[in-house]
């Protein structure tokens, strides 16, 4: 039996505010939180553990990942199983469904999707893991479905199709409503413009229907990072396809940020990220009024190098304070990873598989237990 490995790593946050801590965070004063806000904010502690790795695979990018009936489910994804792309390896999409029922257990092969699929959105709901859109080698899809885990079996149940085929978008849940934003219409990001789609569906409606909402006041994008504080929907970073007349299309790495308020049906521009953070684990987790972007994401580092020589992804954990509208680095991951969701399971945030470097995959599963001084102090003071 594969057992969980302790990384024995605790990352204590450096709450930015003073010149020293701002320098430690590598950020300017305009990117850090104010001294007063910093003094009132409890420090974040991130305890990392390694869970069992996916079996018999180099790992996948773009899988559906979620939780149902306390089981962690991972399905689909894409990789280069025989050789990396710089050695002529061909990208392959997968349909395998894996289930992990206990953190100290082993991943089990629980069946197959109805078709190969990757780069969609997956959201944990009471009804099951809702899987939306995505693509494979042949096409992008608008199909949606639930994955459920009952009596030791995976079941697949169709859901309301998206209005259009899309992949590489972001999604999060607020109450009974699912919000999705951005994306691309084809597997090749250079083939068609990025999307500014913003849709909502209410799972509790008598006849759930996708509804188009006002888009954010900024560029269209795919692979954004999204988040929610339980009331508002946030969108950060992403890639934008830029196509100028007479020139080949290129990708713009975005670092803008926006908040959508469902009550007023309005968007607000937020402080820019200190650097692009496209395709980082999404939806980003929330802790003590701070949204945590896990890793540097795709930030444009090393683009001038050949693909095989580009560095591993950055490991910084970037915090956005929703009250102060400010950013700060609060720690580091053991390794950076993109194109995999951040999923809450067993009182921790789990990052399963994903892409730690351009063209590479990892089978590793990382668990992050996030606490703060305030919580730990209350526990210490309790009778």
Beta strands, then each sheet from edge to edge (+ up, - down):
strand 1: 5-12
strand 2: 44-51
strand 3: 64-68
strand 4: 71-75
strand 5: 78-79
strand 6: 92-93
strand 7: 96-100
strand 8: 108-112
strand 9: 121-125
strand 10: 128-132
strand 11: 144-150
strand 12: 153-158
strand 13: 170-174
strand 14: 177-181
strand 15: 198-202
strand 16: 211-212
strand 17: 225-228
strand 18: 232-242
strand 19: 250-261
strand 20: 266-269
strand 21: 285-287
strand 22: 290-294
strand 23: 316-321
strand 24: 326-332
strand 25: 342-345
strand 26: 348-352
strand 27: 365-372
sheet 1: 1+ 2- 27+ 26- 25+
sheet 2: 3+ 4- 7+ 8-
sheet 3: 5+ 6-
sheet 4: 9+ 10- 11+ 12-
sheet 5: 13+ 14- 15+ 16-
sheet 6: 17+ 18- 19+ 20-
sheet 7: 21+ 22- 23+ 24-
end
